Amino acid sequence: MNIVALSGSNVGSKTRAAMDYTVNTVAQKYPETGVTLIDLADFEIQFSDGRHFLDYEGDTQYVAKTIVEADAIIIGTPIFQASIPATLKNIFDLLPQDGLRDKVVSVLVTAGSLTHFLIVEQQLKPILSYMKAQIVQDYVFIEEQNIHRKEITNDDVSLRIDRLVEDTVGLTETYMNMRKAQEEAYGF
């Protein structure tokens, strides 16, 4: 199993802190699972101009190709101005319309206010659904006050991330087994 942990902003440190915790949790609980952290702050990503994702070069192609080849994606995103960051939306625009087909996608959000908890439901999940992702329904919402000096300071948040990782891995295994059974039924 190959999981991509996507930190969907090129600014700030709270989402990256939550994603670091998430990646460490995957590595500790599921050492046989490959996990790759992609922090968009570490890459120079071109704006989508409608080309096929393999026609881009450099960081843009690497990020898009890594996401397309993943079995599961854990998206970490801050909420800016009651919306997902443009950097994350650009990643979705780079991928084909069904670029998340057969991929399990889970979400964790960092935000400065509880009033932003519905952004995932109203903006992010519709995009993921349109791109044919298998969405882990529960997501982790982390208030700004629960991360201090790049560390999660609330045990409940840590437990919720642990559960998100378990749900992501479990659902991915289930879908992988279902696809394998379907392929074997063809008898080729």
Legacy VTK file of the C-alpha trace (Angstrom):
# vtk DataFile Version 3.0
C-alpha trace
ASCII
DATASET POLYDATA
POINTS 188 float
0.000 0.000 0.000
1.246 3.438 -0.925
-0.088 6.483 0.954
0.599 10.099 0.039
0.259 12.659 2.824
-0.396 15.960 1.065
0.139 19.158 3.036
-1.942 21.463 0.882
-0.516 24.919 1.513
2.692 26.739 0.744
2.569 28.894 3.910
2.212 28.337 7.648
3.351 25.572 9.961
0.263 24.181 11.707
-0.936 21.980 8.863
2.607 20.673 8.370
2.837 19.874 12.106
-0.403 17.877 11.884
0.812 16.103 8.742
4.157 15.250 10.381
2.235 13.640 13.248
0.051 11.793 10.732
3.019 10.471 8.729
4.739 9.314 11.923
1.541 7.540 12.988
1.322 5.693 9.661
4.998 4.707 9.869
4.698 3.455 13.454
1.372 1.610 13.204
1.766 0.286 9.652
5.505 -0.104 8.952
4.792 -2.210 5.853
2.916 0.715 4.313
4.843 3.182 2.222
4.073 6.794 3.095
5.296 9.856 1.212
4.893 13.378 2.591
4.356 16.047 -0.033
4.413 19.517 1.490
3.492 22.000 -1.221
5.726 24.572 0.508
8.726 22.451 -0.545
7.902 22.389 -4.264
7.598 24.838 -7.124
4.287 23.905 -8.708
3.163 25.458 -11.991
-0.386 26.680 -12.365
-2.590 24.280 -14.257
-3.022 25.283 -17.890
-5.045 22.312 -19.105
-2.198 20.056 -20.198
-2.106 16.368 -19.307
-0.339 15.993 -15.960
2.521 14.022 -17.544
3.246 16.917 -19.915
4.439 19.061 -17.005
8.023 18.836 -15.858
9.952 19.015 -12.615
8.155 19.380 -9.309
4.753 19.728 -10.948
4.989 16.392 -12.723
6.512 14.686 -9.672
3.708 15.807 -7.351
0.894 15.010 -9.805
2.358 11.628 -10.756
2.975 10.674 -7.113
-0.649 11.447 -6.267
-2.017 9.538 -9.266
0.098 6.479 -8.394
-0.955 6.432 -4.714
-3.440 3.970 -3.238
-4.550 6.468 -0.598
-4.145 10.176 0.057
-4.364 11.981 3.357
-4.959 15.647 2.635
-4.038 18.228 5.222
-5.295 21.716 4.551
-5.651 24.986 6.358
-8.725 27.120 5.805
-8.031 30.586 4.397
-10.815 33.132 3.894
-13.454 30.415 4.362
-11.957 28.303 1.576
-9.251 25.784 0.741
-5.908 27.284 -0.354
-5.320 28.017 -4.029
-2.245 25.765 -3.940
-4.423 22.767 -3.068
-7.081 23.652 -5.653
-4.310 23.919 -8.255
-3.248 20.335 -7.483
-6.788 19.159 -8.198
-6.782 21.170 -11.436
-3.544 19.499 -12.547
-5.011 16.000 -12.219
-7.352 14.328 -14.713
-11.085 14.472 -13.963
-11.030 10.919 -12.621
-7.516 11.220 -11.219
-8.602 10.019 -7.790
-10.613 7.019 -9.005
-10.119 3.984 -6.755
-8.149 6.048 -4.239
-9.150 6.407 -0.624
-8.888 10.028 0.474
-9.066 11.299 4.025
-8.849 14.863 5.294
-7.549 16.811 8.226
-8.084 20.540 8.544
-6.387 23.254 10.541
-8.322 26.452 11.106
-8.375 29.476 13.336
-12.104 29.300 13.959
-14.762 26.665 14.530
-16.930 28.501 12.011
-14.874 26.911 9.217
-15.746 23.294 9.993
-18.170 23.024 7.071
-15.614 23.979 4.410
-14.709 20.303 4.054
-18.362 19.346 3.519
-19.230 22.217 1.197
-16.046 22.602 -0.835
-13.512 19.815 -0.477
-15.704 16.700 -0.430
-17.618 17.738 -3.596
-14.304 18.147 -5.449
-13.058 14.774 -4.215
-16.338 13.111 -5.132
-16.278 14.657 -8.621
-12.766 13.245 -9.092
-14.081 9.766 -8.115
-12.279 9.417 -4.752
-13.472 7.006 -2.078
-13.792 9.484 0.787
-13.278 8.614 4.446
-16.379 10.294 5.838
-15.009 11.435 9.182
-12.349 14.105 9.015
-10.185 15.723 11.672
-10.753 19.403 12.390
-7.955 21.022 14.376
-8.265 24.472 15.878
-5.220 26.708 15.824
-4.984 26.632 19.625
-4.331 22.842 19.580
-0.925 23.212 17.925
1.880 25.068 19.660
5.506 25.294 18.497
4.823 22.784 15.740
3.488 20.169 18.167
-0.046 18.920 18.762
-0.928 19.846 22.348
-4.377 18.278 22.619
-4.569 14.516 23.249
-8.035 14.336 21.687
-6.648 15.684 18.415
-3.897 13.040 18.478
-6.462 10.303 19.071
-8.634 11.579 16.223
-5.652 11.581 13.855
-4.789 8.034 14.971
-8.353 6.983 14.144
-8.219 8.775 10.783
-5.072 6.822 9.914
-6.716 3.539 10.974
-9.823 4.315 8.917
-7.737 5.303 5.882
-5.618 2.153 5.970
-8.604 -0.108 6.693
-10.720 1.343 3.902
-7.799 1.204 1.473
-7.216 -2.473 2.267
-10.920 -3.166 1.771
-11.033 -1.457 -1.634
-7.789 -3.114 -2.731
-9.218 -6.533 -1.823
-12.484 -5.764 -3.630
-10.622 -4.734 -6.811
-8.427 -7.833 -6.615
-11.506 -10.091 -6.285
-13.151 -8.336 -9.265
-10.030 -8.788 -11.399
-9.753 -12.465 -10.451
-13.408 -13.016 -11.382
-12.564 -12.125 -15.003
-10.270 -15.160 -15.194
-7.707 -13.707 -17.622
LINES 1 189
188 0 1 2 3 4 5 6 7 8 9 10 11 12 13 14 15 16 17 18 19 20 21 22 23 24 25 26 27 28 29 30 31 32 33 34 35 36 37 38 39 40 41 42 43 44 45 46 47 48 49 50 51 52 53 54 55 56 57 58 59 60 61 62 63 64 65 66 67 68 69 70 71 72 73 74 75 76 77 78 79 80 81 82 83 84 85 86 87 88 89 90 91 92 93 94 95 96 97 98 99 100 101 102 103 104 105 106 107 108 109 110 111 112 113 114 115 116 117 118 119 120 121 122 123 124 125 126 127 128 129 130 131 132 133 134 135 136 137 138 139 140 141 142 143 144 145 146 147 148 149 150 151 152 153 154 155 156 157 158 159 160 161 162 163 164 165 166 167 168 169 170 171 172 173 174 175 176 177 178 179 180 181 182 183 184 185 186 187
